[in-house]
């Protein structure tokens, strides 16, 4: 790690900036979207065919900065082609070329593939139920299952071997770009230089589906990017690097502290309660680990002090950007009307979800299964629908969504797959202290998925695939 900020780190950082610049230019001049996607596809195909590891790096950095994957997008024949889809397809084809050329089938011999095949059985069963038993529309089925197609890259990630240093560099370089973008957006909206429903900043962030901008109260806004999960992971990685006693030189540590503060600021700005909960749990678990390892008074005391220092200083930065020292971002998030409406809607989902799950608890009812519930969210209450009735096949209760579609057995298969990864990480943790970060990252993902579905999305699936390669 004493060579963290090397050429590779800055190449990843520059690559992320290039994608952001291409996205912004395409927003103002849509005609360049397709040529940009074509160029990226060619690059992804070539580098993956030569060395799949570089294709994996490209996939990783796009996950961190890409949100829902539409940083660049264009329509071809009525079908919207996204940057994530282009990289996925190009990397997959490049990987096929590589394994055919090298005759490399080593990925099929790994034990983890067995766990995945079991999970794949239940995913196919959920698809079959939706098509042949319940006769649901193909479009709705594809919209519900398409995120799981990201598992198609499992062969690529099982083929490559990514050393943990390279993974740390990719995540820290890419999250730096996301952090800068988040803080800039937060300042622009809070200062009044950008507005909700505005034609520039808001429209770019909305159209690229990077995240959500919500007005909370007065000058306070919520800037939430789905990719902020990786900023949470960056906080965990940086804390482990700084407090694990890995012998990181003071010159490098002096750069790690600002990165830690900036990523922590992003998690605060995101105002995601599930992220906050995951961070608190992971911080507590690592504190227990330091105590058990008898890390020493100086390191344990420093670890205890860093969290209130981060919170106070980051919140002070928020107050300065908002222009008011009276704002309490945590209190505002817990008590704002929109937040209460969303929380009430989440609660309102539970009875009808449980009712539908009970009809087929073991196998589930297949993909695109819809449930109707009475929502308290102000966004769902209109003049035509004053009671807020809402029908959807996407639910915020991540585990219940999985059970509804592929049953309890399907969820168990998924958890066994994750446990296999967790077990291998634990074995590596005995010799490499940094693996505590990857383990805590899995725990954070499992906690977040309770309230915000990530295990049925490329952002969560992608992290699991990266761990296979590590």
MOSULHU-V382262 format. One record per run of one state. SS is the DSSP state (alpha for helix, beta for strand, coil for the rest). FROM is the first residue (numbers start at 0). LEN is the number of residues. If there is no record, write none. Layout:
SS,FROM,LEN  SS,FROM,LEN
//
This chain:
coil,0,6  alpha,6,22  coil,28,3  alpha,31,19  coil,50,1  alpha,51,15  coil,66,6  beta,72,4  coil,76,2  beta,78,4  alpha,82,20  coil,102,3  alpha,105,4  coil,109,2  alpha,111,22  coil,133,4  alpha,137,22  coil,159,4  alpha,163,27  coil,190,10  alpha,200,7  coil,207,3  beta,210,7  coil,217,2  beta,219,6  coil,225,2  alpha,227,16  coil,243,6  alpha,249,21  coil,270,2  alpha,272,20  coil,292,4  alpha,296,26  coil,322,6  alpha,328,7  coil,335,1  alpha,336,21  coil,357,13  beta,370,4  coil,374,3  alpha,377,3  coil,380,8  beta,388,4  coil,392,5  alpha,397,32  coil,429,5  alpha,434,17  coil,451,6  alpha,457,12  coil,469,1
//
